C-alpha cells in the first residue's frame, strides 16, 4: 500500500479475537479494521484536545457564561428531563 507504514502492537487475546470476528463480519482485513479504529480514536481525541484548548483560551480571556445564562440553561435541561 503506497503511503503507509507498518506498526506492530500487542493485543490481549480477547481483543484480538474480537478484532478477528469484526474483520470477518465486515469482510475486511484485520489491518483495515485496526487502522480504521485507530483513525477514529485519533480524530476524536484530536477534536477533544482542540476544543479544550479553545475553551481554555476563552477562559484565559475571561469569556465566561454569566450566572444568568447558566441558570437559564439548567432550567431548560431540567424541564426536558421531566
C-alpha positions, -999 to 999 in steps of 0.1 A, spaced: 0 0 0 16 33 -11 19 59 16 16 35 45 39 21 71 39 -9 94 31 -7 130 35 -36 154 14 -38 186 4 -62 212 -32 -70 219 -46 -91 247 -61 -124 233 -97 -114 239 -94 -81 220 -76 -99 191 -105 -124 189 -130 -95 188 -109 -78 161 -108 -111 141 -146 -115 144 -153 -80 133 -129 -84 104 -147 -115 92 -181 -100 97 -173 -69 77 -152 -88 51 -123 -65 58 -87 -73 67 -77 -72 103 -52 -44 93 -80 -24 78 -103 -27 108 -75 -19 132 -63 11 111 -99 24 110 -103 21 147 -70 40 153 -80 67 128 -113 72 146 -97 72 180 -71 98 169 -97 120 153 -119 120 184 -90 127 208 -76 154 185 -110 171 184 -113 169 222 -78 184 227 -86 212 202 -119 221 219 -103 220 253 -75 243 241 -101 267 227 -121 267 259 -90 273 280 -81 303 257 -117 317 261 -114 312 299 -80 330 299 -97 359 280 -124 360 307 -150 348 282 -174 330 306 -212 325 306 -230 347 331 -246 332 361 -280 341 345 -271 322 313 -260 292 333 -293 293 352 -314 295 320 -296 265 306 -300 245 337 -337 254 339 -342 244 302 -325 210 307 -343 203 340 -376 208 322 -366 185 294 -356 158 320 -391 157 335 
